[in-house]
Amino acid sequence: MKAIEITATIDESGQLTLDRSIGIIKPQRVRIIILIAEDDEADPDETPTEIAIEGIHQGLREALAGQTIPLSEMWQGIDAE
């Protein structure tokens, strides 16, 4: 059995919509496990605003200091689906 992790949205009628295609075109039944954050839990996919802003500032400081890498090397070692 193969596992695929993806985010999705449940609408008002309870229908699940995936955020992107999973690339499977063969019709088949699947098993779904849904993880829902409790009301008091932070969304693990949501970066707090302060952290996101600090990351942008850090990136700008590095760019201004010439601490950059060629675009051709940027994705090396990252397994993107």
DADATA-V49968 format. One record per backbone hydrogen bond with DSSP energy under -1.0 kcal/mol. NH is the residue of the N-H (numbers start at 1). CO is the residue of the C=O. E is the energy in kcal/mol with one decimal. If there is no record, write none. Layout:
# DADATA-V49968
nh=<NH;NH>
co=<CO;CO>
e=<E;E>
This chain:
# DADATA-V49968
nh=<9;11;14;17;19;41;46;52;53;54;55;56;57;58;59;60;61;62;63;64;65;66;67;68;73;76;78;80>
co=<17;15;11;9;7;38;43;48;49;50;51;52;53;54;55;56;57;58;59;60;61;63;62;66;70;73;75;78>
e=<-2.4;-2.4;-2.1;-2.6;-2.4;-1.8;-1.8;-2.2;-2.7;-2.2;-2.2;-1.9;-2.5;-2.7;-2.3;-2.3;-2.6;-2.4;-2.4;-2.6;-1.5;-1.4;-2.8;-1.8;-1.8;-1.3;-1.9;-1.2>
